[in-house]
Amino acid sequence: QLRLVESGGGLVQPGGSLRLSCSAPGFTLNLHAIGWFRQAPGKEREGVSCISASDASTYYAEPVKGRFTISRASGKNIIYLQMNNLKPEDTAVYYCAATHPPNYYRDYVFRRGDEYDYWGQGTQVTVAS
């Protein structure tokens, strides 16, 4: 069973940066589309960014556009979310999710949480001074 592991969260001051990582020990993710989601206390889970299985397409939610970058390591087994110019409203638990789409959906970005089959346990990101 594929298990996703997130890392890289922590406490950072406003304006600072963090890089989150998503991996699947013992598995490769080169055939998977990946999404990053977050959930703040008292709020619903929201999509942050996603990348297609082919890496040809990416998506960013409006609140993070221009500040966050999703990428896949050259070996394709780690997916990163580089977060710059962090704001207090970015405080949340961040989750990565994966799905293995059919070949004809390799360029597709999956924006909804219910489109993903595998989820990590989450990593806490706190932006505060």
C-alpha positions in Angstrom: 0.0 0.0 0.0 1.4 3.3 -1.1 2.0 5.6 1.9 2.7 9.3 1.5 5.0 11.2 3.9 5.2 14.9 4.1 8.0 16.9 5.7 9.4 20.4 5.9 6.8 22.1 8.0 7.5 24.3 10.9 7.3 27.8 12.4 8.3 30.7 10.2 7.9 34.5 10.4 5.8 36.4 7.9 7.7 36.9 4.7 9.7 33.7 5.3 10.0 30.6 3.2 9.6 26.8 3.7 9.9 23.9 1.3 7.6 21.0 1.9 8.4 17.5 0.6 6.2 14.6 -0.3 7.6 11.1 -0.8 6.4 7.5 -0.8 9.0 5.3 0.8 9.4 2.1 -1.2 7.4 3.4 -4.1 8.0 5.7 -7.1 5.6 8.5 -7.8 6.6 9.1 -11.5 3.2 7.9 -12.7 1.2 9.8 -10.2 -0.5 13.2 -10.2 0.1 15.0 -7.0 -1.8 17.6 -5.1 -1.1 19.7 -2.0 -4.0 20.6 0.2 -4.2 22.4 3.5 -6.6 22.7 6.4 -6.6 25.5 8.9 -8.4 25.2 12.3 -12.1 25.6 11.9 -11.9 25.7 8.1 -12.6 23.3 5.4 -9.7 21.6 3.5 -8.7 23.6 0.4 -6.6 22.8 -2.6 -3.3 24.6 -2.8 -1.5 23.3 -5.8 -1.2 20.3 -8.0 0.9 18.8 -10.7 0.0 16.4 -13.5 1.5 12.9 -13.8 3.4 14.1 -16.8 4.6 17.3 -15.1 3.2 19.2 -18.1 0.5 20.9 -16.1 0.4 22.7 -12.8 -2.3 24.5 -10.9 -2.2 27.1 -8.1 -5.0 28.3 -6.0 -5.5 32.1 -6.2 -4.3 32.9 -2.7 -0.9 31.3 -3.4 -0.2 32.2 -7.0 3.1 33.9 -7.4 4.3 32.7 -4.0 4.2 28.9 -4.1 5.8 26.6 -6.6 5.2 22.9 -7.1 7.9 20.7 -8.6 9.0 17.1 -9.0 12.5 16.0 -8.3 14.4 14.7 -11.3 14.1 11.1 -10.0 10.4 11.8 -9.7 10.1 10.3 -6.3 9.8 13.5 -4.3 7.4 16.3 -4.9 8.2 19.7 -3.5 6.1 22.7 -2.6 8.3 25.8 -2.3 6.5 28.4 -0.3 7.8 32.0 -0.3 6.6 35.2 1.2 4.5 33.3 3.7 1.6 35.0 5.4 -0.2 34.2 8.7 -3.2 33.1 6.6 -1.0 30.3 5.2 -1.0 28.7 8.6 -2.5 25.2 8.3 -1.8 21.5 8.2 -0.5 20.7 4.7 -1.3 17.4 3.1 0.0 15.8 -0.1 -2.2 13.4 -2.1 -1.6 11.1 -5.0 -3.5 9.4 -7.7 -2.4 7.2 -10.6 -4.4 8.3 -13.6 -5.0 6.5 -16.9 -2.5 7.5 -19.7 -5.0 9.8 -21.4 -5.2 11.8 -18.1 -1.4 12.2 -17.7 -1.5 15.9 -18.5 -4.6 16.6 -16.3 -4.4 18.4 -13.0 -6.7 17.0 -10.4 -8.0 19.9 -8.2 -10.5 18.2 -6.0 -9.6 16.1 -2.9 -12.0 13.3 -3.8 -10.0 12.7 -7.0 -7.1 11.4 -5.0 -6.6 7.9 -3.7 -3.6 8.3 -1.3 -3.0 10.9 1.4 -0.3 11.7 3.8 -0.6 12.5 7.5 0.1 16.1 7.1 2.8 18.6 8.2 2.1 21.7 10.3 3.0 25.1 8.9 2.7 28.0 11.2 3.4 31.6 10.1 3.7 33.9 13.0 5.9 36.6 14.4 
